[in-house]
Amino acid sequence: MTKTLIVNADDGNLTPGVTRAILDCYDRGILSSMTWMVNLPQDEAQVNAVTARKGLGVGLHLNLTFGTPVSKPESVRSLLTPEGQFRKVGLQLAKLPLAADARKEYRAQIEKFRKIFNRLPTHLDTHHQVHDHPFYLALLADISNDYKRPLRRSKLLAETLSYDFHFLTTDFLWGDLDPAGYWRKAKLENTLKNLPDGVSEIMCHPGRNDKDLQAVSSFTTGRAEEAALFAQPAWRKFLQAQGIRLSHFGLCYT
């Protein structure tokens, strides 16, 4: 067995500063993968900057909890507020939408990614990790298999007595969606030293704590801290010393 690591940054295209921080972590540090949000405005220069980095895995950050849909609003009404915005994550989980609406929007976002990048994403994951809910995981397990693309691991996979899902995914997932639980040096070092055999994903959220970010997210300081941490070149030698192979979903599964 070998230790294979995917260091994946969520929220690409959330703000220009988030995208720049992600690319800096790839250029200088150990970030190997990112996911891109397609329902937000697209900047051609930033898309080109991402595609120019040939070794960077680029997946799709499926999003039903921020912004507006790719689909026509009238065709996915149960996902939206009366103003046509996606309902916030708490509302999206408390009152589930129609499965047909969620499925339609997920597929529309995959097809828009294909149009933007001229290929399918290396993998799928979700904004706010909504597929830790069985409703969304059931939908995405089917979509993942239809497109033959891996889906980020869900905590529901550990609840084997209750759920039975089958799709391509990693053996392990490390990371914390709580803004207070962002990666620090000691936590990252300990995780890497104790990384098990198999394929692991480290989920992170690097970004620049600027006005653009502060306008759309409560997760601000932690993103800047992670940007500085994952951009440190010394981590590359650290991975080598631990016998860890850095990769991305496209190399591991597609």
C-alpha positions as CSV (number, residue, x, y, z in Angstrom):
1,M,0.0,0.0,0.0
2,T,1.0,3.6,-0.6
3,K,0.0,6.9,0.9
4,T,-1.6,9.1,-1.7
5,L,-2.7,12.6,-0.8
6,I,-5.1,15.0,-2.6
7,V,-4.9,18.5,-1.2
8,N,-8.1,20.1,-2.5
9,A,-9.2,23.8,-2.1
10,D,-12.9,24.5,-2.1
11,D,-14.7,27.6,-3.4
12,G,-12.7,28.5,-6.5
13,N,-14.4,31.5,-8.2
14,L,-16.1,32.6,-4.9
15,T,-14.1,35.8,-5.2
16,P,-11.0,36.8,-7.2
17,G,-8.9,36.8,-4.1
18,V,-10.0,33.3,-3.2
19,T,-9.0,32.1,-6.7
20,R,-5.6,33.8,-6.6
21,A,-4.8,32.4,-3.1
22,I,-5.7,28.9,-4.4
23,L,-3.4,29.2,-7.4
24,D,-0.6,30.6,-5.2
25,C,-0.9,27.5,-3.0
26,Y,-0.6,25.3,-6.1
27,D,2.4,27.3,-7.5
28,R,4.4,27.4,-4.3
29,G,3.1,24.8,-1.9
30,I,1.3,21.4,-1.8
31,L,-2.1,22.1,-3.1
32,S,-2.9,19.7,-5.9
33,S,-6.6,20.2,-6.6
34,M,-9.4,22.7,-6.5
35,T,-13.1,22.9,-7.2
36,W,-14.8,25.7,-9.2
37,M,-18.2,27.3,-8.7
38,V,-20.0,27.7,-12.0
39,N,-23.2,29.4,-10.9
40,L,-21.3,32.6,-10.1
41,P,-20.1,35.2,-12.6
42,Q,-17.2,33.8,-14.7
43,D,-14.0,35.8,-15.4
44,E,-12.2,34.6,-18.5
45,A,-8.8,35.7,-17.2
46,Q,-9.2,33.6,-14.0
47,V,-10.5,30.6,-16.0
48,N,-7.4,30.9,-18.2
49,A,-5.1,31.2,-15.2
50,V,-6.6,27.9,-13.8
51,T,-6.4,26.0,-17.1
52,A,-2.8,27.2,-17.6
53,R,-1.7,25.1,-14.6
54,K,-1.7,21.7,-16.3
55,G,-0.9,19.7,-13.2
56,L,-3.7,21.2,-11.1
57,G,-6.8,19.0,-10.8
58,V,-10.0,21.0,-11.2
59,G,-13.3,19.7,-10.0
60,L,-16.8,21.1,-9.6
61,H,-18.0,22.7,-6.4
62,L,-21.7,21.9,-6.8
63,N,-23.7,24.7,-5.2
64,L,-27.3,25.0,-4.1
65,T,-26.8,27.3,-1.1
66,F,-25.3,30.5,-2.5
67,G,-26.1,32.7,-5.5
68,T,-28.5,31.9,-8.4
69,P,-29.1,28.8,-10.4
70,V,-27.7,27.8,-13.8
71,S,-31.1,26.4,-14.7
72,K,-34.0,28.7,-15.5
73,P,-35.4,29.8,-12.1
74,E,-38.9,28.7,-12.9
75,S,-37.7,25.1,-13.5
76,V,-36.1,24.7,-10.1
77,R,-38.4,26.8,-7.9
78,S,-38.1,24.6,-4.8
79,L,-34.4,25.4,-4.5
80,L,-35.0,29.2,-4.4
81,T,-36.2,32.0,-2.2
82,P,-39.0,34.2,-3.6
83,E,-36.3,36.6,-4.9
84,G,-34.7,33.8,-7.0
85,Q,-31.7,33.2,-4.8
86,F,-30.6,29.8,-3.5
87,R,-31.9,29.2,0.0
88,K,-29.1,29.3,2.7
89,V,-27.8,25.9,3.8
90,G,-29.9,25.8,7.0
91,L,-33.1,26.3,5.1
92,Q,-32.0,24.0,2.3
93,L,-31.6,21.2,4.8
94,A,-34.5,22.0,7.1
95,K,-37.0,21.9,4.2
96,L,-35.8,19.7,1.4
97,P,-36.4,20.8,-2.2
98,L,-37.9,18.6,-4.8
99,A,-35.5,15.9,-5.9
100,A,-36.2,16.6,-9.5
101,D,-35.2,20.3,-9.0
102,A,-31.9,19.4,-7.3
103,R,-31.0,16.8,-9.8
104,K,-31.7,19.2,-12.7
105,E,-29.6,21.9,-11.2
106,Y,-26.7,19.6,-10.4
107,R,-26.6,18.3,-14.0
108,A,-26.9,21.8,-15.4
109,Q,-23.8,22.9,-13.3
110,I,-21.9,19.9,-14.6
111,E,-22.7,20.7,-18.2
112,K,-21.8,24.4,-17.6
113,F,-18.4,23.3,-16.2
114,R,-17.9,21.2,-19.3
115,K,-18.6,24.3,-21.5
116,I,-16.3,26.5,-19.5
117,F,-13.3,24.1,-19.3
118,N,-14.0,22.0,-22.4
119,R,-14.0,18.8,-20.3
120,L,-15.7,17.2,-17.3
121,P,-14.5,18.0,-13.8
122,T,-12.0,15.7,-12.2
123,H,-14.4,15.2,-9.3
124,L,-17.5,16.5,-7.6
125,D,-18.1,18.0,-4.2
126,T,-20.6,20.3,-2.6
127,H,-20.7,23.8,-1.2
128,H,-21.3,23.5,2.6
129,Q,-20.8,19.7,2.2
130,V,-24.6,19.3,1.8
131,H,-24.1,15.7,0.7
132,D,-23.5,14.8,4.4
133,H,-27.3,14.7,4.2
134,P,-28.8,11.5,2.8
135,F,-31.2,13.3,0.5
136,Y,-28.3,15.0,-1.4
137,L,-25.9,12.1,-1.2
138,A,-28.5,9.7,-2.8
139,L,-28.9,12.2,-5.7
140,L,-25.2,12.7,-6.1
141,A,-24.2,9.1,-5.8
142,D,-26.3,8.4,-8.9
143,I,-25.0,11.5,-10.8
144,S,-21.4,10.6,-9.8
145,N,-21.9,7.1,-11.3
146,D,-23.7,8.4,-14.4
147,Y,-20.7,10.8,-15.2
148,K,-18.1,8.3,-13.9
149,R,-16.6,11.0,-11.7
150,P,-15.6,10.6,-8.1
151,L,-17.5,12.4,-5.4
152,R,-16.0,13.7,-2.2
153,R,-16.3,11.4,0.7
154,S,-19.3,11.9,3.0
155,K,-19.6,11.2,6.7
156,L,-22.6,9.1,5.9
157,L,-20.4,6.3,4.6
158,A,-19.4,5.5,8.2
159,E,-23.0,4.9,9.0
160,T,-23.2,1.6,7.2
161,L,-26.1,0.2,9.2
162,S,-28.4,3.0,7.9
163,Y,-27.2,3.8,4.4
164,D,-25.9,1.9,1.4
165,F,-24.3,4.2,-1.1
166,H,-21.8,3.2,-3.9
167,F,-19.7,5.7,-5.8
168,L,-16.0,6.5,-6.5
169,T,-14.5,8.3,-3.5
170,T,-11.3,8.5,-1.4
171,D,-10.6,6.2,1.5
172,F,-10.3,9.1,3.9
173,L,-11.3,12.8,4.2
174,W,-9.6,15.3,6.5
175,G,-10.8,18.8,7.2
176,D,-13.3,21.0,9.1
177,L,-16.1,23.2,7.8
178,D,-16.3,25.1,11.0
179,P,-14.6,28.5,10.4
180,A,-12.9,28.1,13.8
181,G,-11.5,24.7,12.8
182,Y,-9.2,25.9,10.0
183,W,-5.9,24.2,9.4
184,R,-2.9,25.2,11.6
185,K,0.7,24.1,11.2
186,A,0.5,21.6,14.1
187,K,-2.7,20.1,13.0
188,L,-1.5,19.7,9.4
189,E,1.9,18.2,10.5
190,N,0.2,15.7,12.8
191,T,-2.3,14.7,10.1
192,L,0.5,14.1,7.6
193,K,2.7,12.2,10.0
194,N,-0.2,9.9,10.7
195,L,-1.7,9.6,7.2
196,P,-2.9,6.1,6.7
197,D,-2.3,3.9,3.6
198,G,-4.7,4.5,0.8
199,V,-6.0,7.7,-0.8
200,S,-6.7,10.7,1.4
201,E,-8.2,14.1,0.7
202,I,-7.3,17.1,2.7
203,M,-10.1,19.7,2.3
204,C,-9.0,23.3,2.7
205,H,-10.3,26.8,2.0
206,P,-7.4,29.3,1.2
207,G,-8.4,32.8,0.3
208,R,-7.5,36.5,0.7
209,N,-9.3,38.3,3.5
210,D,-10.4,41.3,1.4
211,K,-13.6,43.3,1.1
212,D,-14.9,40.9,-1.6
213,L,-14.6,38.0,0.7
214,Q,-16.0,39.8,3.7
215,A,-19.1,40.7,1.6
216,V,-20.0,37.1,0.9
217,S,-18.6,34.9,3.7
218,S,-18.2,34.7,7.4
219,F,-15.2,32.5,6.9
220,T,-12.5,35.1,6.5
221,T,-9.4,35.1,8.8
222,G,-9.1,31.3,8.6
223,R,-8.9,31.4,4.8
224,A,-6.0,33.8,4.9
225,E,-4.3,31.6,7.5
226,E,-4.7,28.5,5.3
227,A,-3.5,30.5,2.3
228,A,-0.2,31.2,4.1
229,L,0.1,27.6,5.4
230,F,-0.5,25.6,2.3
231,A,1.7,27.9,0.2
232,Q,4.8,27.0,2.2
233,P,7.3,25.1,-0.1
234,A,8.7,23.3,2.9
235,W,5.7,21.0,2.9
236,R,6.8,19.4,-0.3
237,K,10.0,18.0,1.4
238,F,7.9,17.0,4.4
239,L,5.6,14.9,2.2
240,Q,8.6,13.2,0.6
241,A,10.1,12.4,4.0
242,Q,6.8,10.8,5.1
243,G,6.6,8.7,1.9
244,I,3.4,10.5,0.7
245,R,2.6,10.8,-3.0
246,L,0.8,14.0,-3.9
247,S,-1.9,13.6,-6.6
248,H,-5.4,14.7,-7.6
249,F,-8.7,13.0,-8.4
250,G,-8.1,13.0,-12.1
251,L,-5.0,11.0,-11.7
252,C,-6.4,8.6,-9.1
253,Y,-9.9,7.8,-10.5
254,T,-10.5,9.0,-14.1
